Amino acid sequence: MDLHQQTCITLAKYYGGSAHYDYHKLFAARVAAYAEKGVPINWGIRVSKFWTLVTSGKRARTVTDGGPYPSSVPSQLKCDVDLNSNLQLLWSAAINPRTRVTYATGFQRYLRFMLQFNLFSTFNNPNGMPPVSEPNLQYFITYCFGTLKLQHDTVKTYLAGIRFSYLQAGIHSLFDETHSGSLNRLQALLRGYKRLMTPNNKTRLPITYSILCNIVRKLRLGVFSPSTDLVLECMCIVAFLDFSGVVKLPVIRSTQIITCVCKM
């Protein structure tokens, strides 16, 4: 009981609002359900799933005793231009640029999903971060599978991008509960996603005469520089004639090419 009280006090202290009361209601409902079945309950535990539900999408408040939870940035640090510039530089270097673009795309996908189904409102969340919960992520994965038709690896990268966005913002999320059953269930869902995923094997068709004509026509209209377009046109025509067997070109050794170049 003492640990349960301490958990509620911690929620009220660091998150405010009704977080502590919501946690207590969820915990009390579990106690009542276990009592009906005659199953004893241990009040000396903290239910990670309930903690995640009541704190997801909320930024912890500033405290004076320096607890182990994230806090808002003091105004003295916000005003320092050099410090903030270097801080952004460090965050930018945490992941490579290409991964950062993919992460940002994944977070925007999740944000649009939440807005589309009216699960999030920017008016109620001044930090602009939609809540992250197990049901939301499960249905987001399902949305990527059934509607967006994305590949399994792409969805995994999107989830990593959502996690990184909350990590950078200093907001507690489901991904912080490393030993929770929620993450295990999401991993099981992704395994099913991978097994049902349609193989992305694109058939490579051989070049035909009509395709060659389209390439030549496009190059003659101007794509790169005149000299580059002419070289590409010659390469395409020669390759087509050689591969199709219409003209058998002689094999030219590299030494012969060097000799011709030197004579020019």
C-alpha positions in Angstrom: 0.0 0.0 0.0 2.9 2.4 0.8 4.3 1.9 -2.7 1.0 2.5 -4.3 0.6 5.8 -2.4 4.1 6.8 -3.3 3.3 6.1 -7.0 0.2 8.3 -6.8 2.2 11.1 -5.1 4.9 10.9 -7.7 2.3 11.2 -10.5 0.7 14.2 -8.8 4.1 15.8 -8.2 5.6 15.3 -11.6 2.6 15.2 -14.0 -0.2 17.0 -12.2 -3.8 17.1 -13.4 -5.7 13.9 -12.9 -2.8 11.5 -13.6 -2.6 10.2 -10.1 -6.4 9.8 -9.8 -6.6 8.0 -13.2 -3.9 5.6 -12.1 -5.6 4.9 -8.8 -8.9 4.2 -10.6 -7.3 1.7 -12.9 -5.5 0.0 -10.1 -8.6 -0.1 -7.9 -10.6 -1.7 -10.8 -7.9 -4.4 -11.0 -8.1 -5.0 -7.3 -11.9 -5.3 -7.5 -11.7 -7.8 -10.4 -9.1 -9.9 -8.6 -11.1 -9.8 -5.4 -14.2 -11.3 -7.2 -12.0 -14.2 -8.4 -10.4 -14.6 -5.0 -7.0 -13.8 -6.3 -4.8 -11.8 -3.9 -3.3 -8.6 -5.2 0.1 -7.1 -4.3 -0.3 -3.4 -3.5 3.4 -3.0 -3.5 3.9 -3.0 -7.2 3.7 -0.4 -9.9 1.7 -1.4 -13.0 3.8 -0.2 -15.9 0.8 -0.4 -18.3 -1.3 1.9 -16.1 1.6 4.3 -15.6 2.1 4.5 -19.4 -1.6 5.1 -20.0 -1.9 8.1 -17.6 1.5 9.7 -18.5 1.6 9.1 -22.3 2.0 12.4 -24.2 2.5 14.5 -21.0 5.6 16.4 -20.1 6.8 16.1 -16.5 6.8 19.3 -14.5 9.8 21.1 -13.1 10.6 20.0 -9.5 13.0 21.5 -7.0 14.4 18.3 -5.5 15.9 17.0 -8.8 14.0 13.8 -9.3 14.7 11.2 -12.0 12.1 12.6 -14.4 12.5 15.1 -17.2 11.7 18.7 -16.4 11.2 21.9 -18.4 14.1 24.0 -19.5 14.9 26.9 -17.2 14.5 30.4 -18.8 18.2 31.2 -18.2 19.2 28.3 -20.5 16.5 29.0 -23.1 18.0 32.5 -23.6 21.5 31.3 -24.3 21.8 31.3 -28.1 25.2 29.4 -28.2 24.1 26.7 -25.9 20.8 26.1 -27.7 22.6 26.1 -31.1 25.1 23.5 -29.9 22.3 21.4 -28.3 20.5 21.3 -31.6 23.8 20.4 -33.3 24.2 17.4 -30.9 20.7 16.2 -31.5 21.2 16.5 -35.2 24.4 14.4 -35.0 22.6 11.7 -33.0 21.4 10.0 -36.2 22.5 10.4 -39.8 20.5 12.8 -42.1 18.8 10.1 -44.1 17.6 8.3 -41.0 16.4 11.7 -39.6 14.3 12.3 -42.7 12.7 8.8 -42.4 12.1 9.3 -38.7 10.3 12.6 -39.3 8.2 10.9 -42.0 7.2 8.2 -39.6 6.2 10.6 -36.9 4.1 12.7 -39.4 2.4 9.5 -40.5 1.5 8.7 -37.0 0.3 12.3 -36.3 -1.9 12.3 -39.4 -3.3 8.9 -38.4 -4.3 10.2 -34.9 -5.9 13.4 -36.5 -7.8 11.4 -39.1 -9.5 9.2 -36.5 -10.0 12.1 -34.0 -7.7 10.6 -31.4 -5.7 13.7 -30.9 -6.3 17.5 -30.9 -3.6 20.1 -31.1 -5.8 22.4 -28.9 -5.6 20.0 -25.9 -1.9 19.3 -26.4 0.2 22.4 -26.5 3.4 20.5 -27.1 2.0 19.1 -30.3 2.8 15.5 -29.4 0.0 12.9 -29.8 -0.4 10.3 -27.0 1.4 7.0 -27.5 -0.4 3.9 -26.2 -0.6 0.3 -27.1 -4.0 0.4 -28.8 -3.0 3.5 -30.8 0.2 1.8 -32.0 -1.5 -1.5 -32.8 -4.1 0.2 -35.0 -1.4 2.4 -36.5 0.5 -0.7 -37.6 -2.7 -2.1 -38.9 -3.3 1.1 -40.8 0.1 0.9 -42.4 -0.5 -2.7 -43.4 -4.1 -2.5 -44.7 -4.3 1.1 -46.0 -0.9 2.4 -46.8 0.5 -1.0 -47.9 3.9 -0.3 -46.5 6.7 -2.8 -46.1 7.6 -4.3 -42.8 11.0 -2.7 -42.5 9.4 0.7 -43.2 6.9 0.4 -40.4 9.7 -0.7 -38.0 11.6 2.4 -38.9 8.5 4.6 -38.5 8.0 3.2 -34.9 11.7 4.0 -34.2 11.0 7.5 -35.5 8.1 7.9 -33.1 10.2 6.7 -30.2 13.0 9.1 -31.1 10.6 12.1 -31.3 9.4 11.5 -27.8 12.9 10.8 -26.6 14.1 14.1 -28.0 11.1 16.0 -26.6 11.7 14.5 -23.1 8.2 13.1 -22.9 7.4 9.8 -21.2 5.9 7.2 -23.6 5.2 3.6 -24.0 8.7 2.9 -25.4 10.2 3.8 -22.0 8.7 0.7 -20.5 11.3 -1.7 -21.8 10.0 -4.7 -19.9 6.3 -4.1 -20.4 4.0 -6.6 -22.1 2.8 -3.9 -24.4 6.1 -3.9 -26.3 6.1 -7.6 -26.5 2.6 -7.6 -28.0 3.7 -5.0 -30.6 6.7 -7.2 -31.6 4.3 -10.1 -32.0 2.1 -8.0 -34.2 5.1 -7.0 -36.3 6.0 -10.6 -36.8 2.5 -11.3 -38.2 3.0 -8.2 -40.4 6.2 -9.7 -41.8 4.6 -13.1 -42.5 1.6 -11.6 -44.3 3.6 -9.0 -46.2 3.4 -9.3 -50.0 6.9 -9.8 -51.5 8.1 -6.7 -53.3 9.7 -8.5 -56.2 9.4 -6.2 -59.2 9.8 -8.0 -62.6 12.4 -6.4 -64.8 11.2 -6.4 -68.3 13.7 -6.4 -71.2 14.1 -3.3 -73.3 12.0 -3.3 -76.5 12.2 -1.3 -79.7 9.3 0.9 -78.6 11.0 1.7 -75.3 14.2 2.5 -77.1 12.3 4.9 -79.4 10.8 6.6 -76.3 14.3 7.0 -74.8 15.8 8.4 -77.9 12.9 10.8 -78.4 13.2 12.0 -74.8 16.9 12.5 -75.1 16.6 14.5 -78.4 14.2 16.9 -76.7 16.9 17.7 -74.2 17.5 16.1 -70.7 21.1 17.0 -69.8 23.6 18.8 -71.9 23.6 18.2 -75.7 26.9 16.3 -75.6 25.7 14.1 -72.7 22.3 13.4 -74.4 24.1 12.4 -77.6 26.4 10.0 -75.7 23.5 8.4 -73.8 21.6 8.0 -77.1 24.5 6.3 -78.7 25.0 4.0 -75.7 21.3 3.0 -75.6 21.2 2.2 -79.4 24.5 0.3 -79.3 23.5 -1.7 -76.2 20.1 -2.5 -77.7 21.6 -3.7 -81.0 24.3 -5.8 -79.2 21.9 -7.4 -76.6 19.3 -8.2 -79.2 21.8 -9.9 -81.5 21.1 -7.7 -84.5 24.7 -6.5 -84.6 27.6 -8.4 -83.1 30.1 -5.8 -81.9 33.7 -6.8 -81.7 35.3 -6.9 -78.2 37.6 -4.0 -77.7 40.4 -4.4 -75.2 41.3 -1.6 -72.8 44.7 -1.3 -74.3 43.1 -0.6 -77.7 40.9 2.1 -76.2 43.9 3.8 -74.6 45.8 3.6 -77.9 42.9 5.3 -79.7 42.6 8.0 -77.1 46.4 8.7 -77.3 46.2 9.1 -81.1 43.4 11.7 -80.9 
